[in-house]
Amino acid sequence: MSSEAQTPINVAGRSCGECSLCCKLAELKELNKPAGVWCRHCAPGRGGCTIYETRPPVCRNWHCNWILEQGLGPEWKPLICKMILYYENGGRRLCVRVDPSYAGAWRREPYYSQLKQFSRAAAARQNQVVIYIRKRTIVILPDKDVDLGDMEVGDQIWVGAQNTFTGKTWHAAKVPADVPPDQADAWLRSHAK
C-alpha cells in the first residue's frame, strides 16, 4: 500500500464511475458533514455531486485507495465491499471507513483476512490499521482486534507490543486529546486497570 505523501496516480482502468461512497463515509469539516451520513450535495445514483465544479479542494484532491492501489483487487471497489480505504497520520495509519448500514462488512471474507495481513505488515513498520464506523474505532492488530469505542476529535490511538513466553502480544488504547503525545505512555501506565 502506498502512503498519502506520494502523488496519486490512478490505477489504469479504475475510476469512481457510479460510486460516491466517500460522500457518505468521510467527514468533511469544510462542508460541516459528519462521517457516515450522505453529503447534502450528493445525489447517489443520480449524477453524484451537485456542486462538482465548485466542490472544495478536499473533495477535488481526494482519492480512495481502490483508485490508487494496484494491489487491491476488484473486491475492494467501494460499492462492492461497502468500505473506503485511505491513509492518514502521514501515511502511518491505514483507515477503513465502513458504511454504517453494513457495519460488519470488514469482518467478512476476503476482507478480514486481508486486513489482518495489512495489520501484520503495518505493525512491522510501527504503523496502524484502523476501522471506523462513524466515530466507533476498532484497531486491527496482528493477534486481536481492539474496539476503542467512539473517538472524539484529537483523541489519540496508542499501539504497543509486549514480548511474552508465547510470543508477541499487541495492545491498543485510546488516549484523550488533552494528553500530549510524548506523555501517552506515562498516561497509560497511570490509568492501567
Secondary structure, DSSP 8 states (H G I E B T S, - for coil): ---TTS-----TT---TT--THHHHS-BGGGTB-TTS--TTEETTTTEETTGGG--HHHHT---HHHH-TTS-GGGSHHHHSEEEEEETTTTEEEEEE-GGGTTGGGSTTHHHHHHHHHHHHHHTT-EEEEEETTEEEEE-SS-EEEEEE--TT-EEEEEEEEETTEEEEEEEEE-TTS-GGGHHHHHHHT--
